[in-house]
């Protein structure tokens, strides 16, 4: 994968991941959240950080799928 394509994937997903985190944690307090039936005992900052990376990974997967679906059959079969 080229550096240019990697930037096309990671930079927009970084921005959208940040926006998704802000919108999500505006509605939900990290200290009131449960995971698999147990309360999360981490600090708010830790939950915000993990949440951001989860949102970033989801958005990066979406951007990666978009880039892969744009490839022509000639590029795939080289």
C-alpha positions as CSV (number, residue, x, y, z in Angstrom):
1,X,0.0,0.0,0.0
2,X,1.4,3.4,-0.9
3,X,1.9,6.2,1.5
4,X,-0.6,8.3,-0.4
5,X,-3.3,5.7,0.0
6,X,-2.5,5.2,3.6
7,X,-2.9,8.9,4.2
8,X,-6.3,8.8,2.3
9,X,-7.4,6.1,4.7
10,X,-6.0,7.3,8.1
11,X,-6.5,11.1,7.9
12,X,-10.2,11.2,7.2
13,X,-10.9,8.3,9.6
14,X,-9.0,10.2,12.3
15,X,-11.2,13.3,11.8
16,X,-14.4,11.3,11.7
17,X,-13.3,9.1,14.6
18,X,-12.9,12.3,16.7
19,X,-16.3,13.6,15.6
20,X,-17.9,10.3,16.5
21,X,-16.2,10.3,19.9
22,X,-17.5,13.8,20.7
23,X,-21.0,12.9,19.6
24,X,-21.0,9.6,21.5
25,X,-19.6,10.9,24.7
26,X,-21.9,13.9,24.7
27,X,-24.8,11.5,25.1
28,X,-23.1,8.9,27.3
29,X,-21.1,9.3,30.5
30,X,-18.1,6.9,30.7
31,X,-18.6,6.3,34.4
32,X,-22.2,5.1,33.8
33,X,-21.3,2.6,31.1
34,X,-21.2,-1.2,31.4
35,X,-19.1,-3.7,29.5
36,X,-20.4,-7.3,29.4
37,X,-22.6,-6.6,32.4
38,X,-19.8,-5.1,34.6
39,X,-19.3,-1.4,35.2
40,X,-16.3,0.1,33.7
41,X,-13.9,1.1,36.4
42,X,-11.4,3.0,34.3
43,X,-11.0,6.8,34.6
44,X,-12.9,9.0,32.2
45,X,-9.7,9.9,30.3
46,X,-8.9,6.2,29.7
47,X,-12.4,5.5,28.4
48,X,-12.2,8.5,26.1
49,X,-8.9,7.4,24.8
50,X,-9.9,3.8,24.2
51,X,-13.2,5.0,22.7
52,X,-11.4,7.3,20.3
53,X,-9.1,4.5,19.1
54,X,-12.1,2.2,18.6
55,X,-14.0,4.8,16.6
56,X,-10.8,5.5,14.6
57,X,-10.3,1.8,13.8
58,X,-14.0,1.4,12.7
59,X,-13.7,4.5,10.5
60,X,-10.3,3.3,9.1
61,X,-11.8,-0.1,8.3
62,X,-14.6,1.7,6.4
63,X,-12.1,3.9,4.5
64,X,-10.0,0.8,3.7
65,X,-13.0,-1.0,2.3
66,X,-13.8,2.0,0.1
67,X,-10.3,2.1,-1.3
68,X,-10.3,-1.6,-2.0
69,X,-13.7,-1.4,-3.7
70,X,-12.3,1.4,-6.0
71,X,-9.6,-0.8,-7.4
72,X,-10.1,-2.0,-11.0
73,X,-9.8,-5.7,-11.9
74,X,-6.5,-4.9,-13.7
75,X,-5.0,-3.5,-10.5
76,X,-6.2,-6.4,-8.4
77,X,-5.0,-9.1,-10.8
78,X,-1.5,-7.8,-11.4
